[in-house]
Amino acid sequence: IPEEDIPMRSVTVAIDGSMLVAANNKGNCYVWEMSNNRDFTDLEPLTTFSAHKKYITRCLLNTTVKIWSTANNEFELDKELKGHQRWV
């Protein structure tokens, strides 16, 4: 776990098992490439990024992006982006 004192909020694995993505309560997302010939006791993220402060992030590996607004505490769907050829 990259930030041991921050709880993870969401974890997902690609359907083919090639990637693992996790997001924590601080809004940081981590992406790992899974491979049969890696030492899984010492994984380093392939990439990391921070989520926007006014949006909640749930990580899923699919071809649709949903952005939820939390500005008014209603958690309303703000945007939905479909039709990507690869996971987003």
Long-range contacts (C-beta under 8 A, 24 or more apart in sequence): 2-28, 2-30, 2-45, 2-48, 3-28, 9-57, 9-58, 10-57, 10-58, 10-59, 11-59, 12-59, 12-60, 12-61, 13-61, 14-61, 14-87, 15-61, 19-46, 19-61, 19-87, 21-59, 21-60, 21-61, 22-59, 23-51, 23-57, 23-58, 23-59, 27-51, 27-52, 27-53, 27-57, 29-57, 29-59, 61-87, 62-87, 62-88, 63-87, 63-88, 64-88
